[in-house]
């Protein structure tokens, strides 16, 4: 699946893996639920688009990141990662925060 990385916003191909089972039986279609799909006895085909759509959407992770460091060519957006590393590296010191808030002290 092609999407944007939630960590660095780069375009990535996110691998998806899922497995699903749908049991199809003949009977009253109004009795269908999440586990069993009932179709009329005269039906000659089944419309699977909605079932496939739901199956794929359940497989999509809520946080779209993966181990890009394992790849030879990393798709990472280096500029965004530099900003993330700057904040987590401790370059922001309490002195900078004290200077920022000194103008509003009473």
BAMAR-602964 format. One record per residue: residue number from 1; x, y, z of N, C-alpha, C, O in turn. Coordinates in Angstrom, 2 decimals. Example, Ala and Ser with C-alpha at 12.3 -4.5 7.8 and 13.67 -1.06 7.14 Angstrom:
2
<atom pos="1" n_X="13.19" n_Y="-5.69" n_Z="7.80" ca_X="12.30" ca_Y="-4.50" ca_Z="7.80" c_X="13.20" c_Y="-3.30" c_Z="7.80" o_X="14.24" o_Y="-3.32" o_Z="8.46"/>
<atom pos="2" n_X="12.85" n_Y="-2.25" n_Z="7.08" ca_X="13.67" ca_Y="-1.06" ca_Z="7.14" c_X="12.90" c_Y="0.03" c_Z="7.87" o_X="13.41" o_Y="1.14" o_Z="8.04"/>
***
This chain:
106
<atom pos="1" n_X="0.84" n_Y="-1.16" n_Z="0.00" ca_X="0.00" ca_Y="0.00" ca_Z="0.00" c_X="0.90" c_Y="1.23" c_Z="0.00" o_X="1.83" o_Y="1.31" o_Z="0.79"/>
<atom pos="2" n_X="0.63" n_Y="2.17" n_Z="-0.86" ca_X="1.39" ca_Y="3.41" ca_Z="-0.90" c_X="0.73" c_Y="4.43" c_Z="0.01" o_X="-0.48" o_Y="4.68" o_Z="-0.09"/>
<atom pos="3" n_X="1.53" n_Y="5.02" n_Z="0.89" ca_X="1.03" ca_Y="5.99" ca_Z="1.87" c_X="2.17" c_Y="6.90" c_Z="2.31" o_X="3.29" o_Y="6.78" o_Z="1.81"/>
<atom pos="4" n_X="1.90" n_Y="7.80" n_Z="3.22" ca_X="2.94" ca_Y="8.64" ca_Z="3.81" c_X="3.33" c_Y="8.09" c_Z="5.16" o_X="2.48" o_Y="7.64" o_Z="5.93"/>
<atom pos="5" n_X="4.61" n_Y="8.12" n_Z="5.45" ca_X="5.12" ca_Y="7.68" ca_Z="6.74" c_X="4.67" c_Y="8.67" c_Z="7.81" o_X="4.79" o_Y="9.88" o_Z="7.64"/>
<atom pos="6" n_X="4.15" n_Y="8.14" n_Z="8.91" ca_X="3.71" ca_Y="9.02" ca_Z="10.01" c_X="4.89" c_Y="9.60" c_Z="10.78" o_X="4.72" o_Y="10.55" o_Z="11.54"/>
<atom pos="7" n_X="6.08" n_Y="9.04" n_Z="10.61" ca_X="7.26" ca_Y="9.53" ca_Z="11.31" c_X="7.91" c_Y="10.69" c_Z="10.56" o_X="8.21" o_Y="11.73" o_Z="11.15"/>
<atom pos="8" n_X="8.14" n_Y="10.51" n_Z="9.23" ca_X="8.91" ca_Y="11.52" ca_Z="8.49" c_X="8.16" c_Y="12.08" c_Z="7.29" o_X="8.70" o_Y="12.94" o_Z="6.59"/>
<atom pos="9" n_X="6.95" n_Y="11.63" n_Z="7.03" ca_X="6.08" ca_Y="12.11" ca_Z="5.95" c_X="6.54" c_Y="11.73" c_Z="4.55" o_X="6.00" o_Y="12.24" o_Z="3.57"/>
<atom pos="10" n_X="7.52" n_Y="10.85" n_Z="4.43" ca_X="7.99" ca_Y="10.39" ca_Z="3.13" c_X="6.98" c_Y="9.42" c_Z="2.52" o_X="6.22" o_Y="8.78" o_Z="3.24"/>
<atom pos="11" n_X="6.99" n_Y="9.32" n_Z="1.20" ca_X="6.16" ca_Y="8.34" ca_Z="0.51" c_X="6.78" c_Y="6.96" c_Z="0.73" o_X="7.96" o_Y="6.75" o_Z="0.46"/>
<atom pos="12" n_X="5.98" n_Y="6.02" n_Z="1.22" ca_X="6.47" ca_Y="4.68" ca_Z="1.49" c_X="5.51" c_Y="3.64" c_Z="0.92" o_X="4.33" o_Y="3.92" o_Z="0.71"/>
<atom pos="13" n_X="6.04" n_Y="2.46" n_Z="0.69" ca_X="5.20" ca_Y="1.32" ca_Z="0.33" c_X="5.10" c_Y="0.45" c_Z="1.57" o_X="6.02" o_Y="-0.28" o_Z="1.92"/>
<atom pos="14" n_X="3.97" n_Y="0.55" n_Z="2.21" ca_X="3.74" ca_Y="-0.16" ca_Z="3.47" c_X="3.25" c_Y="-1.57" c_Z="3.18" o_X="2.21" o_Y="-1.75" o_Z="2.54"/>
<atom pos="15" n_X="3.98" n_Y="-2.57" n_Z="3.66" ca_X="3.50" ca_Y="-3.93" ca_Z="3.43" c_X="2.28" c_Y="-4.25" c_Z="4.29" o_X="2.25" o_Y="-3.93" o_Z="5.48"/>
<atom pos="16" n_X="1.29" n_Y="-4.87" n_Z="3.68" ca_X="0.08" ca_Y="-5.28" ca_Z="4.39" c_X="-0.03" c_Y="-6.79" c_Z="4.34" o_X="0.26" o_Y="-7.42" o_Z="3.32"/>
<atom pos="17" n_X="-0.46" n_Y="-7.34" n_Z="5.44" ca_X="-0.67" ca_Y="-8.78" ca_Z="5.48" c_X="-1.93" c_Y="-9.03" c_Z="6.31" o_X="-2.06" o_Y="-8.54" o_Z="7.43"/>
<atom pos="18" n_X="-2.84" n_Y="-9.81" n_Z="5.73" ca_X="-4.08" ca_Y="-10.10" ca_Z="6.44" c_X="-4.62" c_Y="-11.45" c_Z="5.99" o_X="-4.27" o_Y="-11.98" o_Z="4.94"/>
<atom pos="19" n_X="-5.46" n_Y="-11.97" n_Z="6.80" ca_X="-6.11" ca_Y="-13.23" ca_Z="6.48" c_X="-7.55" c_Y="-13.14" c_Z="6.97" o_X="-7.80" o_Y="-12.71" o_Z="8.10"/>
<atom pos="20" n_X="-8.48" n_Y="-13.55" n_Z="6.13" ca_X="-9.88" ca_Y="-13.44" ca_Z="6.49" c_X="-10.65" c_Y="-14.62" c_Z="5.90" o_X="-10.31" o_Y="-15.13" o_Z="4.83"/>
<atom pos="21" n_X="-11.68" n_Y="-15.02" n_Z="6.59" ca_X="-12.53" ca_Y="-16.12" ca_Z="6.12" c_X="-13.98" c_Y="-15.66" c_Z="6.13" o_X="-14.46" o_Y="-15.08" o_Z="7.10"/>
<atom pos="22" n_X="-14.65" n_Y="-15.92" n_Z="5.03" ca_X="-16.08" ca_Y="-15.62" ca_Z="4.93" c_X="-16.80" c_Y="-16.91" c_Z="4.56" o_X="-16.46" o_Y="-17.55" o_Z="3.56"/>
<atom pos="23" n_X="-17.75" n_Y="-17.28" n_Z="5.34" ca_X="-18.56" ca_Y="-18.47" ca_Z="5.07" c_X="-19.81" c_Y="-18.02" c_Z="4.32" o_X="-20.51" o_Y="-17.12" o_Z="4.77"/>
<atom pos="24" n_X="-20.07" n_Y="-18.66" n_Z="3.20" ca_X="-21.23" ca_Y="-18.31" ca_Z="2.38" c_X="-22.19" c_Y="-19.49" c_Z="2.40" o_X="-21.81" o_Y="-20.63" o_Z="2.13"/>
<atom pos="25" n_X="-23.44" n_Y="-19.19" n_Z="2.72" ca_X="-24.49" ca_Y="-20.22" ca_Z="2.74" c_X="-25.72" c_Y="-19.69" c_Z="2.01" o_X="-25.90" o_Y="-18.48" o_Z="1.86"/>
<atom pos="26" n_X="-26.54" n_Y="-20.60" n_Z="1.57" ca_X="-27.80" ca_Y="-20.18" ca_Z="0.97" c_X="-28.84" c_Y="-20.01" c_Z="2.06" o_X="-28.88" o_Y="-20.78" o_Z="3.02"/>
<atom pos="27" n_X="-29.67" n_Y="-19.01" n_Z="1.90" ca_X="-30.70" ca_Y="-18.72" ca_Z="2.89" c_X="-31.18" c_Y="-17.29" c_Z="2.74" o_X="-31.03" o_Y="-16.69" o_Z="1.68"/>
<atom pos="28" n_X="-31.75" n_Y="-16.75" n_Z="3.80" ca_X="-32.28" ca_Y="-15.40" ca_Z="3.79" c_X="-31.12" c_Y="-14.41" c_Z="3.95" o_X="-30.45" o_Y="-14.42" o_Z="4.99"/>
<atom pos="29" n_X="-30.86" n_Y="-13.54" n_Z="2.94" ca_X="-29.75" ca_Y="-12.58" ca_Z="3.02" c_X="-29.84" c_Y="-11.62" c_Z="4.20" o_X="-28.82" o_Y="-11.08" o_Z="4.64"/>
<atom pos="30" n_X="-31.04" n_Y="-11.40" n_Z="4.73" ca_X="-31.19" ca_Y="-10.50" ca_Z="5.87" c_X="-30.61" c_Y="-11.08" c_Z="7.16" o_X="-30.41" o_Y="-10.34" o_Z="8.12"/>
<atom pos="31" n_X="-30.35" n_Y="-12.38" n_Z="7.18" ca_X="-29.78" ca_Y="-13.02" ca_Z="8.36" c_X="-28.24" c_Y="-12.99" c_Z="8.37" o_X="-27.62" o_Y="-13.51" o_Z="9.30"/>
<atom pos="32" n_X="-27.64" n_Y="-12.39" n_Z="7.35" ca_X="-26.18" ca_Y="-12.33" ca_Z="7.27" c_X="-25.61" c_Y="-11.54" c_Z="8.43" o_X="-26.22" o_Y="-10.58" o_Z="8.90"/>
<atom pos="33" n_X="-24.42" n_Y="-11.95" n_Z="8.88" ca_X="-23.70" ca_Y="-11.20" ca_Z="9.91" c_X="-22.22" c_Y="-11.14" c_Z="9.52" o_X="-21.87" o_Y="-11.39" o_Z="8.37"/>
<atom pos="34" n_X="-21.37" n_Y="-10.80" n_Z="10.48" ca_X="-19.94" ca_Y="-10.66" ca_Z="10.19" c_X="-19.26" c_Y="-11.98" c_Z="9.85" o_X="-18.24" o_Y="-11.99" o_Z="9.17"/>
<atom pos="35" n_X="-19.81" n_Y="-13.08" n_Z="10.31" ca_X="-19.15" ca_Y="-14.37" ca_Z="10.12" c_X="-19.74" c_Y="-15.19" c_Z="8.98" o_X="-19.03" o_Y="-15.95" o_Z="8.33"/>
<atom pos="36" n_X="-21.03" n_Y="-15.05" n_Z="8.74" ca_X="-21.70" ca_Y="-15.86" ca_Z="7.71" c_X="-22.47" c_Y="-14.94" c_Z="6.77" o_X="-23.25" o_Y="-14.09" o_Z="7.21"/>
<atom pos="37" n_X="-22.24" n_Y="-15.13" n_Z="5.48" ca_X="-22.95" ca_Y="-14.37" ca_Z="4.45" c_X="-23.97" c_Y="-15.30" c_Z="3.81" o_X="-23.61" o_Y="-16.30" o_Z="3.19"/>
<atom pos="38" n_X="-25.24" n_Y="-14.96" n_Z="3.95" ca_X="-26.30" ca_Y="-15.76" ca_Z="3.35" c_X="-26.67" c_Y="-15.15" c_Z="2.00" o_X="-26.81" o_Y="-13.93" o_Z="1.88"/>
<atom pos="39" n_X="-26.81" n_Y="-16.00" n_Z="1.00" ca_X="-27.25" ca_Y="-15.54" ca_Z="-0.33" c_X="-28.49" c_Y="-16.35" c_Z="-0.72" o_X="-28.74" o_Y="-17.43" o_Z="-0.19"/>
<atom pos="40" n_X="-29.26" n_Y="-15.79" n_Z="-1.63" ca_X="-30.46" ca_Y="-16.48" ca_Z="-2.10" c_X="-30.05" c_Y="-17.72" c_Z="-2.89" o_X="-29.00" o_Y="-17.75" o_Z="-3.52"/>
<atom pos="41" n_X="-30.89" n_Y="-18.72" n_Z="-2.85" ca_X="-30.57" ca_Y="-19.98" ca_Z="-3.54" c_X="-30.45" c_Y="-19.80" c_Z="-5.05" o_X="-29.72" o_Y="-20.55" o_Z="-5.71"/>
<atom pos="42" n_X="-31.16" n_Y="-18.83" n_Z="-5.60" ca_X="-31.12" ca_Y="-18.59" ca_Z="-7.04" c_X="-29.90" c_Y="-17.77" c_Z="-7.47" o_X="-29.66" o_Y="-17.62" o_Z="-8.66"/>
<atom pos="43" n_X="-29.14" n_Y="-17.25" n_Z="-6.53" ca_X="-28.01" ca_Y="-16.37" ca_Z="-6.87" c_X="-26.93" c_Y="-17.15" c_Z="-7.60" o_X="-26.59" o_Y="-18.28" o_Z="-7.24"/>
<atom pos="44" n_X="-26.39" n_Y="-16.52" n_Z="-8.64" ca_X="-25.33" ca_Y="-17.17" ca_Z="-9.43" c_X="-23.97" c_Y="-16.50" c_Z="-9.22" o_X="-22.95" o_Y="-16.99" o_Z="-9.70"/>
<atom pos="45" n_X="-23.96" n_Y="-15.37" n_Z="-8.50" ca_X="-22.69" ca_Y="-14.67" ca_Z="-8.25" c_X="-22.78" c_Y="-13.94" c_Z="-6.90" o_X="-23.86" o_Y="-13.73" o_Z="-6.36"/>
<atom pos="46" n_X="-21.61" n_Y="-13.57" n_Z="-6.40" ca_X="-21.53" ca_Y="-12.85" ca_Z="-5.12" c_X="-20.74" c_Y="-11.57" c_Z="-5.35" o_X="-19.67" o_Y="-11.60" o_Z="-5.95"/>
<atom pos="47" n_X="-21.27" n_Y="-10.46" n_Z="-4.87" ca_X="-20.57" ca_Y="-9.17" ca_Z="-4.96" c_X="-19.60" c_Y="-9.07" c_Z="-3.77" o_X="-20.03" o_Y="-8.89" o_Z="-2.63"/>
<atom pos="48" n_X="-18.29" n_Y="-9.19" n_Z="-4.03" ca_X="-17.28" ca_Y="-9.26" ca_Z="-2.98" c_X="-16.61" c_Y="-7.92" c_Z="-2.68" o_X="-15.78" o_Y="-7.85" o_Z="-1.77"/>
<atom pos="49" n_X="-16.93" n_Y="-6.85" n_Z="-3.40" ca_X="-16.22" ca_Y="-5.58" ca_Z="-3.26" c_X="-16.26" c_Y="-5.06" c_Z="-1.83" o_X="-15.23" o_Y="-4.65" o_Z="-1.29"/>
<atom pos="50" n_X="-17.42" n_Y="-5.06" n_Z="-1.20" ca_X="-17.55" ca_Y="-4.54" ca_Z="0.16" c_X="-16.76" c_Y="-5.39" c_Z="1.14" o_X="-16.11" o_Y="-4.86" o_Z="2.04"/>
<atom pos="51" n_X="-16.81" n_Y="-6.70" n_Z="0.97" ca_X="-16.06" ca_Y="-7.59" ca_Z="1.86" c_X="-14.55" c_Y="-7.36" c_Z="1.74" o_X="-13.85" o_Y="-7.29" o_Z="2.75"/>
<atom pos="52" n_X="-14.06" n_Y="-7.24" n_Z="0.52" ca_X="-12.63" ca_Y="-6.99" ca_Z="0.30" c_X="-12.22" c_Y="-5.63" c_Z="0.85" o_X="-11.17" o_Y="-5.49" o_Z="1.47"/>
<atom pos="53" n_X="-13.05" n_Y="-4.62" n_Z="0.62" ca_X="-12.78" ca_Y="-3.27" ca_Z="1.12" c_X="-12.62" c_Y="-3.28" c_Z="2.64" o_X="-11.67" o_Y="-2.71" o_Z="3.17"/>
<atom pos="54" n_X="-13.56" n_Y="-3.92" n_Z="3.32" ca_X="-13.51" ca_Y="-3.99" ca_Z="4.78" c_X="-12.29" c_Y="-4.78" c_Z="5.27" o_X="-11.66" o_Y="-4.40" o_Z="6.26"/>
<atom pos="55" n_X="-11.96" n_Y="-5.84" n_Z="4.59" ca_X="-10.82" ca_Y="-6.67" ca_Z="4.97" c_X="-9.51" c_Y="-5.88" c_Z="4.85" o_X="-8.67" o_Y="-5.95" o_Z="5.74"/>
<atom pos="56" n_X="-9.35" n_Y="-5.15" n_Z="3.76" ca_X="-8.14" ca_Y="-4.35" ca_Z="3.56" c_X="-8.07" c_Y="-3.22" c_Z="4.58" o_X="-7.00" o_Y="-2.96" o_Z="5.13"/>
<atom pos="57" n_X="-9.17" n_Y="-2.55" n_Z="4.85" ca_X="-9.16" ca_Y="-1.45" ca_Z="5.80" c_X="-8.84" c_Y="-1.90" c_Z="7.22" o_X="-8.22" o_Y="-1.15" o_Z="7.99"/>
<atom pos="58" n_X="-9.24" n_Y="-3.08" n_Z="7.58" ca_X="-8.91" ca_Y="-3.61" ca_Z="8.90" c_X="-7.41" c_Y="-3.92" c_Z="8.99" o_X="-6.83" o_Y="-3.85" o_Z="10.07"/>
<atom pos="59" n_X="-6.79" n_Y="-4.26" n_Z="7.87" ca_X="-5.36" ca_Y="-4.60" ca_Z="7.84" c_X="-4.45" c_Y="-3.38" c_Z="7.90" o_X="-3.28" o_Y="-3.51" o_Z="8.24"/>
<atom pos="60" n_X="-4.97" n_Y="-2.21" n_Z="7.57" ca_X="-4.14" ca_Y="-0.99" ca_Z="7.56" c_X="-3.83" c_Y="-0.60" c_Z="9.00" o_X="-4.75" o_Y="-0.42" o_Z="9.81"/>
<atom pos="61" n_X="-2.55" n_Y="-0.47" n_Z="9.34" ca_X="-2.20" ca_Y="-0.09" ca_Z="10.71" c_X="-2.58" c_Y="1.36" c_Z="11.00" o_X="-2.59" o_Y="2.20" o_Z="10.10"/>
<atom pos="62" n_X="-2.90" n_Y="1.64" n_Z="12.25" ca_X="-3.27" ca_Y="3.02" ca_Z="12.62" c_X="-2.08" c_Y="3.95" c_Z="12.52" o_X="-2.22" o_Y="5.11" o_Z="12.13"/>
<atom pos="63" n_X="-0.90" n_Y="3.46" n_Z="12.87" ca_X="0.32" ca_Y="4.24" ca_Z="12.77" c_X="1.11" c_Y="3.67" c_Z="11.60" o_X="1.54" o_Y="2.51" o_Z="11.64"/>
<atom pos="64" n_X="1.31" n_Y="4.48" n_Z="10.58" ca_X="1.91" ca_Y="4.00" ca_Z="9.34" c_X="3.41" c_Y="4.26" c_Z="9.32" o_X="3.87" o_Y="5.23" o_Z="8.73"/>
<atom pos="65" n_X="4.16" n_Y="3.38" n_Z="9.97" ca_X="5.62" ca_Y="3.41" ca_Z="9.93" c_X="6.11" c_Y="1.97" c_Z="9.79" o_X="5.39" o_Y="1.03" o_Z="10.11"/>
<atom pos="66" n_X="7.34" n_Y="1.82" n_Z="9.32" ca_X="7.95" ca_Y="0.51" ca_Z="9.26" c_X="9.45" c_Y="0.67" c_Z="9.39" o_X="9.95" o_Y="1.79" o_Z="9.43"/>
<atom pos="67" n_X="10.15" n_Y="-0.43" n_Z="9.45" ca_X="11.60" ca_Y="-0.41" ca_Z="9.67" c_X="12.32" c_Y="-0.03" c_Z="8.38" o_X="12.78" o_Y="-0.90" o_Z="7.65"/>
<atom pos="68" n_X="12.42" n_Y="1.26" n_Z="8.11" ca_X="13.07" ca_Y="1.72" ca_Z="6.89" c_X="14.59" c_Y="1.58" c_Z="6.98" o_X="15.28" o_Y="1.62" o_Z="5.96"/>
<atom pos="69" n_X="15.13" n_Y="1.43" n_Z="8.19" ca_X="16.57" ca_Y="1.28" ca_Z="8.35" c_X="17.04" c_Y="-0.07" c_Z="7.82" o_X="18.24" o_Y="-0.24" o_Z="7.57"/>
<atom pos="70" n_X="16.15" n_Y="-1.01" n_Z="7.64" ca_X="16.51" ca_Y="-2.31" ca_Z="7.10" c_X="16.66" c_Y="-2.27" c_Z="5.57" o_X="17.17" o_Y="-3.22" o_Z="4.98"/>
<atom pos="71" n_X="16.22" n_Y="-1.20" n_Z="4.95" ca_X="16.30" ca_Y="-1.09" ca_Z="3.50" c_X="17.62" c_Y="-0.47" c_Z="3.08" o_X="18.22" o_Y="0.32" o_Z="3.81"/>
<atom pos="72" n_X="18.07" n_Y="-0.86" n_Z="1.90" ca_X="19.33" ca_Y="-0.33" ca_Z="1.39" c_X="19.21" c_Y="1.15" c_Z="1.07" o_X="20.06" o_Y="1.95" o_Z="1.46"/>
<atom pos="73" n_X="18.15" n_Y="1.52" n_Z="0.36" ca_X="17.88" ca_Y="2.92" ca_Z="0.05" c_X="16.72" c_Y="3.36" c_Z="0.92" o_X="15.59" o_Y="2.90" o_Z="0.74"/>
<atom pos="74" n_X="16.99" n_Y="4.23" n_Z="1.87" ca_X="15.96" ca_Y="4.65" ca_Z="2.82" c_X="15.08" c_Y="5.73" c_Z="2.19" o_X="15.59" o_Y="6.69" o_Z="1.61"/>
<atom pos="75" n_X="13.76" n_Y="5.59" n_Z="2.30" ca_X="12.85" ca_Y="6.58" ca_Z="1.74" c_X="12.63" c_Y="7.79" c_Z="2.66" o_X="11.80" o_Y="8.65" o_Z="2.36"/>
<atom pos="76" n_X="13.34" n_Y="7.85" n_Z="3.76" ca_X="13.08" ca_Y="8.85" ca_Z="4.80" c_X="13.27" c_Y="10.29" c_Z="4.32" o_X="14.14" o_Y="10.58" o_Z="3.49"/>
<atom pos="77" n_X="12.45" n_Y="11.16" n_Z="4.84" ca_X="12.59" ca_Y="12.59" ca_Z="4.61" c_X="13.57" c_Y="13.12" c_Z="5.65" o_X="13.21" o_Y="13.32" o_Z="6.81"/>
<atom pos="78" n_X="14.81" n_Y="13.35" n_Z="5.24" ca_X="15.90" ca_Y="13.70" ca_Z="6.14" c_X="15.63" c_Y="15.02" c_Z="6.85" o_X="15.97" o_Y="15.16" o_Z="8.03"/>
<atom pos="79" n_X="15.04" n_Y="15.99" n_Z="6.16" ca_X="14.76" ca_Y="17.29" ca_Z="6.78" c_X="13.82" c_Y="17.16" c_Z="7.98" o_X="14.05" o_Y="17.77" o_Z="9.02"/>
<atom pos="80" n_X="12.78" n_Y="16.36" n_Z="7.83" ca_X="11.84" ca_Y="16.16" ca_Z="8.93" c_X="12.52" c_Y="15.42" c_Z="10.08" o_X="12.32" o_Y="15.77" o_Z="11.24"/>
<atom pos="81" n_X="13.32" n_Y="14.41" n_Z="9.76" ca_X="14.01" ca_Y="13.65" ca_Z="10.81" c_X="15.00" c_Y="14.52" c_Z="11.57" o_X="15.20" o_Y="14.33" o_Z="12.77"/>
<atom pos="82" n_X="15.64" n_Y="15.48" n_Z="10.88" ca_X="16.56" ca_Y="16.39" ca_Z="11.57" c_X="15.80" c_Y="17.20" c_Z="12.62" o_X="16.31" o_Y="17.41" o_Z="13.72"/>
<atom pos="83" n_X="14.60" n_Y="17.66" n_Z="12.28" ca_X="13.80" ca_Y="18.42" ca_Z="13.24" c_X="13.38" c_Y="17.55" c_Z="14.42" o_X="13.39" o_Y="18.00" o_Z="15.56"/>
<atom pos="84" n_X="13.03" n_Y="16.32" n_Z="14.14" ca_X="12.64" ca_Y="15.40" ca_Z="15.22" c_X="13.83" c_Y="15.10" c_Z="16.12" o_X="13.69" o_Y="15.08" o_Z="17.34"/>
<atom pos="85" n_X="15.00" n_Y="14.87" n_Z="15.53" ca_X="16.21" ca_Y="14.59" ca_Z="16.32" c_X="16.65" c_Y="15.80" c_Z="17.12" o_X="17.17" o_Y="15.65" o_Z="18.22"/>
<atom pos="86" n_X="16.44" n_Y="17.00" n_Z="16.59" ca_X="16.83" ca_Y="18.22" ca_Z="17.30" c_X="16.06" c_Y="18.33" c_Z="18.62" o_X="16.63" o_Y="18.65" o_Z="19.66"/>
<atom pos="87" n_X="14.76" n_Y="18.06" n_Z="18.56" ca_X="13.96" ca_Y="18.17" ca_Z="19.77" c_X="14.26" c_Y="17.06" c_Z="20.76" o_X="14.20" o_Y="17.29" o_Z="21.97"/>
<atom pos="88" n_X="14.59" n_Y="15.88" n_Z="20.27" ca_X="14.83" ca_Y="14.77" ca_Z="21.19" c_X="16.28" c_Y="14.70" c_Z="21.65" o_X="16.58" o_Y="13.95" o_Z="22.58"/>
<atom pos="89" n_X="17.19" n_Y="15.45" n_Z="21.02" ca_X="18.60" ca_Y="15.35" ca_Z="21.38" c_X="18.96" c_Y="16.20" c_Z="22.59" o_X="20.08" o_Y="16.10" o_Z="23.09"/>
<atom pos="90" n_X="18.05" n_Y="17.02" n_Z="23.05" ca_X="18.33" ca_Y="17.83" ca_Z="24.23" c_X="18.97" c_Y="19.17" c_Z="23.90" o_X="19.45" o_Y="19.85" o_Z="24.81"/>
<atom pos="91" n_X="19.00" n_Y="19.56" n_Z="22.63" ca_X="19.56" ca_Y="20.86" ca_Z="22.28" c_X="18.73" c_Y="21.99" c_Z="22.86" o_X="19.24" o_Y="23.09" o_Z="23.08"/>
<atom pos="92" n_X="17.49" n_Y="21.73" n_Z="23.10" ca_X="16.62" ca_Y="22.70" ca_Z="23.73" c_X="16.92" c_Y="22.65" c_Z="25.23" o_X="16.61" o_Y="21.65" o_Z="25.88"/>
<atom pos="93" n_X="17.49" n_Y="23.67" n_Z="25.76" ca_X="17.89" ca_Y="23.65" ca_Z="27.17" c_X="16.91" c_Y="24.46" c_Z="27.99" o_X="16.11" o_Y="25.23" o_Z="27.46"/>
<atom pos="94" n_X="16.98" n_Y="24.26" n_Z="29.28" ca_X="16.13" ca_Y="25.04" ca_Z="30.18" c_X="16.48" c_Y="26.51" c_Z="30.12" o_X="15.61" o_Y="27.35" o_Z="30.34"/>
<atom pos="95" n_X="17.76" n_Y="26.85" n_Z="29.84" ca_X="18.15" ca_Y="28.26" ca_Z="29.71" c_X="17.36" c_Y="28.95" c_Z="28.61" o_X="16.92" o_Y="30.08" o_Z="28.77"/>
<atom pos="96" n_X="17.19" n_Y="28.24" n_Z="27.48" ca_X="16.41" ca_Y="28.81" ca_Z="26.38" c_X="14.96" c_Y="29.04" c_Z="26.80" o_X="14.36" o_Y="30.05" o_Z="26.45"/>
<atom pos="97" n_X="14.41" n_Y="28.10" n_Z="27.55" ca_X="13.04" ca_Y="28.25" ca_Z="28.03" c_X="12.93" c_Y="29.38" c_Z="29.05" o_X="11.95" o_Y="30.13" o_Z="29.05"/>
<atom pos="98" n_X="13.94" n_Y="29.51" n_Z="29.93" ca_X="13.93" ca_Y="30.59" ca_Z="30.91" c_X="13.96" c_Y="31.94" c_Z="30.21" o_X="13.25" o_Y="32.86" o_Z="30.62"/>
<atom pos="99" n_X="14.77" n_Y="32.07" n_Z="29.17" ca_X="14.83" ca_Y="33.32" ca_Z="28.42" c_X="13.51" c_Y="33.61" c_Z="27.72" o_X="13.09" o_Y="34.76" o_Z="27.63"/>
<atom pos="100" n_X="12.88" n_Y="32.58" n_Z="27.25" ca_X="11.61" ca_Y="32.74" ca_Z="26.55" c_X="10.52" c_Y="33.27" c_Z="27.48" o_X="9.73" o_Y="34.12" o_Z="27.10"/>
<atom pos="101" n_X="10.50" n_Y="32.75" n_Z="28.72" ca_X="9.44" ca_Y="33.13" ca_Z="29.65" c_X="9.83" c_Y="34.29" c_Z="30.57" o_X="9.01" o_Y="34.72" o_Z="31.38"/>
<atom pos="102" n_X="11.04" n_Y="34.81" n_Z="30.47" ca_X="11.48" ca_Y="35.88" ca_Z="31.35" c_X="10.69" c_Y="37.17" c_Z="31.12" o_X="10.51" o_Y="37.96" o_Z="32.05"/>
<atom pos="103" n_X="10.22" n_Y="37.38" n_Z="29.91" ca_X="9.48" ca_Y="38.61" ca_Z="29.62" c_X="8.09" c_Y="38.62" c_Z="30.25" o_X="7.50" o_Y="39.69" o_Z="30.38"/>
<atom pos="104" n_X="7.55" n_Y="37.47" n_Z="30.63" ca_X="6.21" ca_Y="37.46" ca_Z="31.22" c_X="6.23" c_Y="37.25" c_Z="32.73" o_X="5.18" o_Y="37.11" o_Z="33.35"/>
<atom pos="105" n_X="7.43" n_Y="37.23" n_Z="33.32" ca_X="7.50" ca_Y="37.06" ca_Z="34.77" c_X="6.96" c_Y="38.30" c_Z="35.46" o_X="7.08" o_Y="39.42" o_Z="34.96"/>
<atom pos="106" n_X="6.37" n_Y="38.09" n_Z="36.61" ca_X="5.78" ca_Y="39.21" ca_Z="37.35" c_X="6.78" c_Y="39.73" c_Z="38.34" o_X="6.49" o_Y="40.68" o_Z="39.08"/>
***
